[in-house]
Amino acid sequence: MVRHGQLIGIGKDAIAQYKSLHADAWPGVLAKISDCNIRNYSIFLKEPENLLFAYFEYVGDDFTADMAKMAADPETQRWWSVCEPLQRPLETRADGEWWAEMTEVFHHD
């Protein structure tokens, strides 16, 4: 299992819509997340900075292939087309990233 932390901004005027979408996330999207070996997925909001922090655990063997499978899913593509306009990617993110991947510096069970 590999823990992931990711960060992205969100427009202040988009927060209510983003919360509403995630309060009633589409079942097909949730199923695809599980199908792609992601567990314990959470998104946190930090205001007034308007940052979203995502945490999840990847339990598969090929993260790149699973993320490609997720990206190819039509239901997930539709979900992203609704969510992505609300998000504000960080200028410092790596090439090819939407959510900026973070480095784990400490963990304790």
Number of C-alpha atoms within 10 A of each C-alpha: 12 10 16 16 18 18 21 20 20 23 15 14 10 14 18 10 13 17 12 10 14 11 9 8 12 13 10 14 19 13 11 18 18 16 14 19 17 22 17 10 16 11 13 11 17 11 11 7 11 18 21 19 19 19 16 17 16 19 15 15 10 11 15 9 12 19 14 11 15 19 14 11 13 12 16 20 14 11 15 14 11 14 16 13 11 18 21 17 17 16 10 8 16 11 7 7 12 17 20 21 16 14 10 9 5 5 6 3 2
